[in-house]
Amino acid sequence: MRRLLLGADPESGNHAPAWTHRFAYRTRSGILAFLHQQARRNLDAHHLGDEPVAWEPPAHWLDALDLPQPSLDLPDERVRALLTAESTERDVARQLGLTVLQLRLLMESRGLSAATRPHNNGTYPRPPRQGVLVPERLRDLYERQGLQQLQIAELASCSSAVVKTALKQAGIARRPRRAAGNLKRSVDPAWLRTEYHLEGRTVADIARELSAPDTNVSQLLDAWSIPRHPPGHSAPLAWQPSPFAHLGIPLSAPMEHISTRRGGTEWLHAALLVPAHQSRRSAALTLGIPRTSLNHRLRMLETAAGFEIFNHRRRPVVATPRGRALLDEAQRLFHLLNQ
């Protein structure tokens, strides 16, 4: 009954999910006492007051099975000292010389539970943010560079919910949702037809680039009568031969990695255009792509290179020293390729 009250699914079979054991291990002793009190009242209400709340079957019912009896000579103080917020059942059982099942029986028989963190009026001590989610870096990405929460989540390898929480904790005001119709006004039909129909990209891939729901991109395809992919269609391979391979010129390691990625040359073309404009918005207009798409290409380029190519905190955007070397290499390679 306690496991059902703690969230076990009765439809999944006669075994409670494994996580209910971990949850019971963390449940406060006051809650366990309350559950036992409710069980007693339930029995009394059905005129079954003589039935015990906790009951073990007689030994002769078990066909000579040996139940794991807990050790009775362990003082409660020693057990409580090990039941901390950081402890696990397995570690505590090992330190006490018990099995996990014996530890559970011991805790249940004595009404013990692992210590939990205090609520502190709904707040918990939080570990410091790292990487992309550091408040200063997060503010730069969200406010100055205009990245969407989903794009930041991809950079941080986390969920959008984590980014949303990090924005709130850093005191960064969230932008209002994109109004209906804004996506249609910001996307060029010719660009969408090329990316989806000719390049073979999927709806999910394009939606991720535009930081929009899949359904919105599907609605644009239908509105502009762009033929859908046949059933079983898959996106093109992410890797391709480097277009610079036949030039006979050794490539730097970042350039080798970038040029063999699908879309790598488009990322490089976009990056070469950025320093000639005062803003990324004007660069996106020159390329004829949405600004979110340009941001996506620059982010993918920097991810493939393994370092920041641009100093996005300056206006106009300027290349970092390593980024300038990479762009100069790309300029030479494209010049030789055109010749």
Phi, psi and chi 1 to 4 in degrees:
 res  aa     phi    psi   chi1   chi2   chi3   chi4
   1 MET       -  -40.6  178.7 -179.3  -67.4      -
   2 ARG   -63.3  -40.9 -174.0  178.8   70.0 -157.5
   3 ARG   -65.6  -36.1  -72.3  178.7 -173.7  163.1
   4 LEU   -65.5  -40.7  -67.5  177.6      -      -
   5 LEU   -67.7  -27.4  -69.9  171.5      -      -
   6 LEU   -87.3    1.8  -67.9  178.3      -      -
   7 GLY   117.0    5.2      -      -      -      -
   8 ALA   -67.6  145.2      -      -      -      -
   9 ASP   -90.5  113.1 -178.3    6.8      -      -
  10 PRO   -68.5  -16.0   25.2  -33.5      -      -
  11 GLU   -84.4   -8.5  -59.0  -62.0  -29.3      -
  12 SER   -88.9    3.3   61.4      -      -      -
  13 GLY   124.9 -173.2      -      -      -      -
  14 ASN   -91.9    8.4   59.9  -12.2      -      -
  15 HIS  -114.5  128.0  -65.7  -72.1      -      -
  16 ALA   -68.9  146.7      -      -      -      -
  17 PRO   -56.5  151.0  -21.1   30.7      -      -
  18 ALA   -60.9  -31.9      -      -      -      -
  19 TRP   -67.8  -20.3   62.9  -95.6      -      -
  20 THR   -65.9  -30.2   60.3      -      -      -
  21 HIS   -65.0  -43.3  -65.0  -58.5      -      -
  22 ARG   -65.0  -37.5  -62.8 -168.7  -64.4  -88.2
  23 PHE   -67.0  -42.7 -168.1   26.1      -      -
  24 ALA   -63.6  -33.6      -      -      -      -
  25 TYR   -63.1  -33.8  177.0   73.9      -      -
  26 ARG   -92.4  -12.0  -64.3  -68.5 -179.8 -164.8
  27 THR   -65.4  135.4  -56.1      -      -      -
  28 ARG   -64.7  147.0  -66.7  174.2  179.2  -88.8
  29 SER   -61.0  -32.2   56.2      -      -      -
  30 GLY   -63.8  -38.0      -      -      -      -
  31 ILE   -68.3  -41.4  -64.7  177.7      -      -
  32 LEU   -61.7  -41.8  -63.9  179.3      -      -
  33 ALA   -63.8  -37.5      -      -      -      -
  34 PHE   -64.8  -41.6  170.7   75.5      -      -
  35 LEU   -63.8  -40.5  -65.6  176.3      -      -
  36 HIS   -65.4  -36.9  -80.4  -96.5      -      -
  37 GLN   -64.1  -42.3 -179.7 -170.3   59.8      -
  38 GLN   -65.0  -37.5  -65.7  -57.3  -55.7      -
  39 ALA   -63.4  -42.2      -      -      -      -
  40 ARG   -62.4  -43.3  168.7   51.3   58.9 -164.6
  41 ARG   -65.4  -35.5  -70.1 -177.4  177.7 -179.8
  42 ASN   -64.1  -43.8 -167.9   25.7      -      -
  43 LEU   -63.9  -42.0  -68.9  173.1      -      -
  44 ASP   -64.1  -39.7  -68.3  -19.4      -      -
  45 ALA   -64.0  -27.4      -      -      -      -
  46 HIS   -97.6   16.8  -70.7   82.1      -      -
  47 HIS    59.0   39.5  -51.8  -70.2      -      -
  48 LEU  -121.0   39.7  -61.1  172.1      -      -
  49 GLY   -63.9  -20.1      -      -      -      -
  50 ASP   -80.4  -12.1  -65.6  -24.7      -      -
  51 GLU   -78.4  139.2  -65.5  -70.1  -19.4      -
  52 PRO   -76.7  148.9   28.5  -34.3      -      -
  53 VAL   -71.0  -44.2  172.9      -      -      -
  54 ALA  -111.9  130.6      -      -      -      -
  55 TRP  -146.2  140.0  177.1   79.6      -      -
  56 GLU  -116.5  140.7  -67.7 -175.6    7.0      -
  57 PRO   -68.5  152.8   25.3  -33.8      -      -
  58 PRO   -60.1  151.4  -18.2   29.6      -      -
  59 ALA   -60.5  -33.7      -      -      -      -
  60 HIS   -73.7   -8.4   67.3  -85.6      -      -
  61 TRP   -77.7  -16.2  -77.5   23.1      -      -
  62 LEU   -99.9   10.7  -57.2  176.5      -      -
  63 ASP    51.9   48.1  -62.9  -30.5      -      -
  64 ALA    66.7   19.3      -      -      -      -
  65 LEU   -73.2  142.2  -68.9  178.1      -      -
  66 ASP   -97.4  107.9 -174.1   19.7      -      -
  67 LEU   -71.5  143.9  -77.5  176.6      -      -
  68 PRO   -76.0   91.3   28.2  -33.3      -      -
  69 GLN   -73.5  131.6  -64.1  -63.5  -32.9      -
  70 PRO   -73.2  155.0   27.1  -34.3      -      -
  71 SER   -72.8  130.2  177.3      -      -      -
  72 LEU   -93.8   -7.0  -60.2  179.1      -      -
  73 ASP   -96.1   11.1   58.8   -9.1      -      -
  74 LEU   -85.9  122.9  -71.1  171.3      -      -
  75 PRO   -69.6  145.1   23.2  -31.3      -      -
  76 ASP   -59.0  -34.8  -74.2   -0.5      -      -
  77 GLU   -61.5  -39.8  -67.4   74.2   15.3      -
  78 ARG   -68.4  -39.3 -176.2 -173.8  175.4 -164.8
  79 VAL   -67.5  -44.5  179.7      -      -      -
  80 ARG   -61.6  -35.7  -75.4 -163.5 -177.5   96.3
  81 ALA   -63.7  -27.4      -      -      -      -
  82 LEU   -90.0  -20.0  -64.1  175.1      -      -
  83 LEU   -85.4   77.2  -63.1  176.1      -      -
  84 THR  -103.2  174.7   64.9      -      -      -
  85 ALA   -65.7  -24.8      -      -      -      -
  86 GLU   -95.6   -7.6  -67.5   76.0   23.2      -
  87 SER   -77.0  159.8   65.1      -      -      -
  88 THR  -123.7  157.6   63.7      -      -      -
  89 GLU   -55.7  -44.9  -75.3 -178.2  -57.4      -
  90 ARG   -64.0  -43.1 -168.6  174.9  -59.8  -82.7
  91 ASP   -66.5  -43.6  -68.5  -21.7      -      -
  92 VAL   -64.8  -42.9  172.6      -      -      -
  93 ALA   -61.6  -40.0      -      -      -      -
  94 ARG   -65.9  -40.1 -175.9  167.3   53.8 -112.6
  95 GLN   -69.2  -27.9  -66.7 -177.6   61.5      -
  96 LEU   -90.9   -3.8  -65.8  174.9      -      -
  97 GLY    72.8   30.8      -      -      -      -
  98 LEU  -118.5  166.4  -55.4  174.8      -      -
  99 THR   -84.7  166.9   65.9      -      -      -
 100 VAL   -62.3  -40.2  172.3      -      -      -
 101 LEU   -63.8  -39.9  -69.7  176.6      -      -
 102 GLN   -64.6  -38.8  -72.5  174.2  -29.2      -
 103 LEU   -63.5  -42.8  174.5   63.2      -      -
 104 ARG   -61.7  -43.2  -69.3  173.1 -175.2  164.7
 105 LEU   -63.2  -40.8  -72.2  172.5      -      -
 106 LEU   -63.1  -45.7  177.6   65.8      -      -
 107 MET   -65.1  -39.5  -66.9  175.7   63.1      -
 108 GLU   -68.9  -41.4 -175.5  167.4   -8.6      -
 109 SER   -68.1  -27.1   63.9      -      -      -
 110 ARG  -105.7    1.9  -58.7 -173.1 -175.2 -175.8
 111 GLY    67.6   35.9      -      -      -      -
 112 LEU   -99.5  155.2  -58.7  175.3      -      -
 113 SER  -149.8  158.5   67.1      -      -      -
 114 ALA   -70.6  142.1      -      -      -      -
 115 ALA   -64.8  141.0      -      -      -      -
 116 THR  -114.5  162.8   54.8      -      -      -
 117 ARG   -71.4  144.3  -66.4  175.5  -66.6 -177.3
 118 PRO   -67.1  153.3   24.6  -34.0      -      -
 119 HIS   -73.3  -33.4  -79.3  -82.6      -      -
 120 ASN    51.9   50.0  -63.0  -28.0      -      -
 121 ASN    57.5   38.5  -63.2  -34.5      -      -
 122 GLY    89.1    0.3      -      -      -      -
 123 THR  -113.8  150.0   61.1      -      -      -
 124 TYR  -125.3  150.7  -63.6   94.0      -      -
 125 PRO   -64.7  124.0   21.2  -31.1      -      -
 126 ARG  -104.5  140.8  -63.3 -172.7  -62.5  -92.5
 127 PRO   -68.5  151.2   25.2  -33.6      -      -
 128 PRO   -65.0  142.5   22.9  -32.4      -      -
 129 ARG   -68.3  150.4  -64.1  -69.2 -175.7 -178.5
 130 GLN  -130.6  159.0  -61.3  178.8   -6.9      -
 131 GLY    62.1 -129.6      -      -      -      -
 132 VAL   -62.8  -28.7  172.8      -      -      -
 133 LEU   -87.8    3.4  -61.5 -178.3      -      -
 134 VAL   -60.4  133.7  170.5      -      -      -
 135 PRO   -49.2  -44.2  -29.6   35.6      -      -
 136 GLU   -65.2  -44.9  -65.3   77.3   12.0      -
 137 ARG   -66.4  -38.8  174.2   68.2  170.5  151.1
 138 LEU   -65.6  -40.6 -176.1   61.5      -      -
 139 ARG   -64.7  -38.6 -174.0  179.8  -60.9  -83.7
 140 ASP   -64.5  -44.5  176.5   69.6      -      -
 141 LEU   -67.4  -40.6  -68.2  172.8      -      -
 142 TYR   -84.7  -43.7 -172.0   71.8      -      -
 143 GLU   -90.7  -47.9  -68.6 -174.7  -14.2      -
 144 ARG   -82.5  -43.2  -62.3 -174.6 -178.8   90.2
 145 GLN   -87.3  -15.9  -61.0 -171.2   38.2      -
 146 GLY    73.8   23.1      -      -      -      -
 147 LEU   -71.1  150.6  -63.4 -171.9      -      -
 148 GLN   -81.9  163.7  -56.4  -68.3  -29.7      -
 149 GLN   -60.7  -38.1  -66.4 -178.3   42.6      -
 150 LEU   -64.6  -39.3 -179.2   59.7      -      -
 151 GLN   -66.1  -40.9  -64.9  172.1  -41.7      -
 152 ILE   -65.2  -37.7  -62.6  174.4      -      -
 153 ALA   -62.1  -38.3      -      -      -      -
 154 GLU   -65.6  -39.3  -68.9  179.2   -6.5      -
 155 LEU   -65.8  -37.8  -75.0  175.3      -      -
 156 ALA   -89.1   -3.1      -      -      -      -
 157 SER    55.4   48.9  -60.9      -      -      -
 158 CYS  -141.3 -174.7   64.5      -      -      -
 159 SER   -90.1  163.0   65.6      -      -      -
 160 SER   -64.2  -29.8  -62.5      -      -      -
 161 ALA   -63.7  -37.0      -      -      -      -
 162 VAL   -66.5  -41.0  173.5      -      -      -
 163 VAL   -64.5  -41.3  175.3      -      -      -
 164 LYS   -59.5  -43.4  179.7  179.5  177.0 -179.2
 165 THR   -65.8  -41.1  -57.7      -      -      -
 166 ALA   -63.6  -38.7      -      -      -      -
 167 LEU   -62.1  -42.7  -70.1  170.6      -      -
 168 LYS   -65.9  -42.9 -178.4  178.0  179.9 -180.0
 169 GLN   -67.2  -31.7  -67.0  172.0   -6.0      -
 170 ALA   -83.2   -2.7      -      -      -      -
 171 GLY    71.8   28.4      -      -      -      -
 172 ILE   -95.9  120.5  -59.1  173.7      -      -
 173 ALA   -67.9  131.8      -      -      -      -
 174 ARG   -80.7  144.6  -66.6  167.9   55.6 -158.7
 175 ARG   -71.5  150.7  -66.0 -171.0  -65.7  -93.0
 176 PRO   -66.3  154.8   22.7  -32.4      -      -
 177 ARG   -61.4  151.0  -68.8  179.5  176.8  -88.8
 178 ARG   -66.8  125.7  178.8  158.9   40.7 -163.6
 179 ALA   -67.0  153.3      -      -      -      -
 180 ALA   -59.5  133.3      -      -      -      -
 181 GLY    95.5  -17.1      -      -      -      -
 182 ASN   -64.4  -39.2  -80.5    3.8      -      -
 183 LEU   -62.6  -41.6 -179.9   63.9      -      -
 184 LYS   -64.3  -35.1 -172.2  174.3 -176.4  178.4
 185 ARG   -75.8  -22.5  -71.3 -167.9  -69.3  -89.7
 186 SER   -95.7   -9.4   64.0      -      -      -
 187 VAL  -109.1  131.7  175.7      -      -      -
 188 ASP   -83.0  125.7 -178.3   13.6      -      -
 189 PRO   -55.6  -38.4  -23.6   32.5      -      -
 190 ALA   -64.7  -39.2      -      -      -      -
 191 TRP   -64.6  -43.9  174.6   84.0      -      -
 192 LEU   -64.9  -39.8 -177.5   59.9      -      -
 193 ARG   -63.9  -40.3 -178.7 -179.0  -64.6  -86.2
 194 THR   -65.7  -47.9  -61.0      -      -      -
 195 GLU   -65.5  -41.9  -64.1  -63.4  -46.4      -
 196 TYR   -86.2  -51.0  178.7   79.8      -      -
 197 HIS   -81.8  -44.2 -171.1   60.2      -      -
 198 LEU   -87.8  -43.7  -60.8 -178.8      -      -
 199 GLU   -79.4  -17.8  -62.3  -67.0  -24.3      -
 200 GLY    79.3   17.8      -      -      -      -
 201 ARG   -72.3  156.6  -64.1  175.4   62.5 -175.0
 202 THR   -89.3  164.2   61.7      -      -      -
 203 VAL   -61.4  -42.8  168.6      -      -      -
 204 ALA   -62.8  -38.8      -      -      -      -
 205 ASP   -66.3  -44.1 -173.0   24.4      -      -
 206 ILE   -68.1  -40.3  -63.6  175.1      -      -
 207 ALA   -63.0  -37.5      -      -      -      -
 208 ARG   -64.9  -38.3 -172.1  161.5   48.5 -111.3
 209 GLU   -68.0  -36.1  178.1  171.3  -29.3      -
 210 LEU   -88.7   -2.3  -63.7  175.0      -      -
 211 SER    54.5   47.7  -60.9      -      -      -
 212 ALA  -132.9  157.8      -      -      -      -
 213 PRO   -64.6  152.1  -19.3   30.7      -      -
 214 ASP   -58.2  -38.4  -65.2    3.0      -      -
 215 THR   -63.5  -34.1   53.0      -      -      -
 216 ASN   -65.8  -39.8  -71.0   12.6      -      -
 217 VAL   -67.8  -39.5  175.6      -      -      -
 218 SER   -61.6  -38.5  -62.9      -      -      -
 219 GLN   -64.9  -36.3  -69.4  171.1   -0.2      -
 220 LEU   -66.8  -40.1  -68.0 -177.6      -      -
 221 LEU   -59.5  -43.0  -66.4  174.7      -      -
 222 ASP   -70.5  -39.0  -63.9  -24.4      -      -
 223 ALA   -65.8  -34.3      -      -      -      -
 224 TRP  -100.7   13.1  -67.8  -30.7      -      -
 225 SER    54.8   42.7  -58.3      -      -      -
 226 ILE   -87.9  122.2  -60.9  176.2      -      -
 227 PRO   -58.8  137.7  -19.7   31.2      -      -
 228 ARG   -78.9  155.6  -66.1  -63.2 -168.0   95.3
 229 HIS   -65.9  145.9  -66.0  -45.4      -      -
 230 PRO   -68.3  160.2   24.5  -32.8      -      -
 231 PRO   -57.0  140.8  -23.4   33.5      -      -
 232 GLY    86.8    1.9      -      -      -      -
 233 HIS   -67.2  140.0  171.3   79.7      -      -
 234 SER  -125.7  153.3   58.0      -      -      -
 235 ALA   -66.8  152.8      -      -      -      -
 236 PRO   -59.2  159.4  -19.8   30.5      -      -
 237 LEU   -60.6  144.0  -65.3  175.9      -      -
 238 ALA   -74.1  -17.6      -      -      -      -
 239 TRP  -115.5  148.3  -62.1   91.8      -      -
 240 GLN  -148.9  160.9   63.3 -177.6   10.6      -
 241 PRO   -64.1  145.1  -20.5   31.6      -      -
 242 SER   -68.1  129.5  172.4      -      -      -
 243 PRO   -67.3  -12.8   24.8  -33.0      -      -
 244 PHE   -95.5    1.5  -51.7  128.3      -      -
 245 ALA   -62.6  -38.3      -      -      -      -
 246 HIS   -80.1   -2.4   68.6  -79.4      -      -
 247 LEU   -75.0  -18.5  -65.3  177.1      -      -
 248 GLY    74.3   21.6      -      -      -      -
 249 ILE  -112.0  130.2  -61.7  176.3      -      -
 250 PRO   -64.8  136.3   22.1  -32.1      -      -
 251 LEU  -100.6  148.4  -55.1  178.5      -      -
 252 SER   -67.4  161.4   64.0      -      -      -
 253 ALA   -60.7  -44.6      -      -      -      -
 254 PRO   -62.5  -39.8  -23.5   33.6      -      -
 255 MET   -67.0  -38.0 -177.3   60.4   68.5      -
 256 GLU   -60.2  -42.6 -178.5   72.5   32.7      -
 257 HIS   -68.5  -42.9 -167.3 -157.5      -      -
 258 ILE   -67.8  -45.8  -66.4  168.4      -      -
 259 SER   -70.2  -16.6   62.0      -      -      -
 260 THR   -96.2    1.9   54.5      -      -      -
 261 ARG   -91.3  139.4  -65.7  -71.4  -59.9  -85.4
 262 ARG   -61.3  126.3 -178.7  174.6   63.7   85.9
 263 GLY    88.0   -0.2      -      -      -      -
 264 GLY   -61.6  -40.4      -      -      -      -
 265 THR   -67.8  -34.8   53.4      -      -      -
 266 GLU   -64.8  -38.6  -74.4   77.3    9.6      -
 267 TRP   -61.8  -42.2  -54.3  -19.3      -      -
 268 LEU   -66.3  -43.1  -72.7  169.9      -      -
 269 HIS   -58.9  -42.4  -83.2  -61.6      -      -
 270 ALA   -65.1  -41.1      -      -      -      -
 271 ALA   -66.2  -37.1      -      -      -      -
 272 LEU   -66.1  -25.7  -72.2  171.1      -      -
 273 LEU   -83.7  -24.6 -167.7   62.1      -      -
 274 VAL   -61.8  -48.6  167.9      -      -      -
 275 PRO   -60.8  -17.6  -24.2   35.4      -      -
 276 ALA   -84.2   -1.3      -      -      -      -
 277 HIS  -121.3  156.3  -68.9   77.9      -      -
 278 GLN   -73.5  -25.1  -71.1  -64.3  -44.5      -
 279 SER  -147.9  162.0   66.4      -      -      -
 280 ARG   -69.8  -26.0  -77.2  171.7  -63.5  167.5
 281 ARG   -61.9  -45.7  179.6 -179.4 -179.7   83.8
 282 SER   -68.2  -33.9   60.8      -      -      -
 283 ALA   -64.6  -39.7      -      -      -      -
 284 ALA   -64.9  -39.1      -      -      -      -
 285 LEU   -63.5  -38.5  -69.7  173.6      -      -
 286 THR   -64.8  -40.8  -57.9      -      -      -
 287 LEU   -74.7  -17.8  -73.6  169.2      -      -
 288 GLY    75.2   32.2      -      -      -      -
 289 ILE  -128.7  158.1   61.6  176.2      -      -
 290 PRO   -62.7  152.5  -19.0   30.0      -      -
 291 ARG   -62.4  -36.3 -175.4  169.9   62.1   87.8
 292 THR   -62.9  -33.5   53.6      -      -      -
 293 SER   -69.3  -39.0 -178.8      -      -      -
 294 LEU   -64.5  -42.9  175.4   60.9      -      -
 295 ASN   -59.2  -40.3  -69.3  -22.1      -      -
 296 HIS   -62.9  -44.1  175.2   80.6      -      -
 297 ARG   -64.8  -42.5  -66.0 -175.6 -176.9 -173.4
 298 LEU   -65.7  -38.5  -63.5 -179.7      -      -
 299 ARG   -66.5  -43.1 -173.3  175.2   70.2 -105.9
 300 MET   -63.7  -37.9  -65.2  -63.0  -68.9      -
 301 LEU   -63.8  -46.2  178.1   64.0      -      -
 302 GLU   -67.8  -34.0  -68.6 -174.5  -25.3      -
 303 THR   -65.3  -43.1  -59.5      -      -      -
 304 ALA   -68.1  -36.1      -      -      -      -
 305 ALA   -73.0  -31.7      -      -      -      -
 306 GLY    89.3    9.7      -      -      -      -
 307 PHE  -157.6  165.7   53.2   83.7      -      -
 308 GLU   -73.6  128.3  -78.5 -166.4  -13.9      -
 309 ILE   -91.9  -32.3  -63.9  175.7      -      -
 310 PHE  -121.5  150.5  -66.2  104.1      -      -
 311 ASN   -90.9   94.8 -176.5  -10.6      -      -
 312 HIS   -74.4   -5.6  -60.8  -79.2      -      -
 313 ARG   -88.6   -2.2  -69.0  165.5  -70.6  -80.0
 314 ARG  -110.6  152.7  -67.1 -175.0   56.9 -176.3
 315 ARG  -126.7  125.1  -67.6  -67.8 -178.9  -87.2
 316 PRO   -70.6  165.8   26.8  -35.1      -      -
 317 VAL   -65.4  131.3  178.8      -      -      -
 318 VAL  -123.2  155.8  -63.8      -      -      -
 319 ALA   -81.6  146.7      -      -      -      -
 320 THR   -74.7  166.4   63.3      -      -      -
 321 PRO   -56.1  -46.2  -28.0   35.2      -      -
 322 ARG   -67.6  -36.3  -64.5 -177.7   68.6 -176.2
 323 GLY   -66.2  -37.9      -      -      -      -
 324 ARG   -63.3  -39.4 -176.1   70.1  -95.1  168.6
 325 ALA   -65.1  -39.8      -      -      -      -
 326 LEU   -67.3  -40.8 -178.6   70.0      -      -
 327 LEU   -67.9  -37.2  -65.2  179.2      -      -
 328 ASP   -63.7  -40.5  -70.6  -17.6      -      -
 329 GLU   -63.4  -42.6 -179.2 -176.3    8.6      -
 330 ALA   -63.7  -39.7      -      -      -      -
 331 GLN   -62.2  -43.3 -169.2   74.4   55.4      -
 332 ARG   -65.0  -41.9  -68.1 -167.3  -58.9  -89.2
 333 LEU   -66.1  -42.3  -68.8  171.0      -      -
 334 PHE   -65.9  -35.9  -79.1  128.9      -      -
 335 HIS   -63.8  -45.7  177.0   70.5      -      -
 336 LEU   -65.5  -37.1  -67.4  173.8      -      -
 337 LEU   -66.0  -38.8 -160.5   61.4      -      -
 338 ASN   -68.1  -35.8  -68.7  -26.3      -      -
 339 GLN   -66.7      -  -74.9 -175.9  -29.3      -
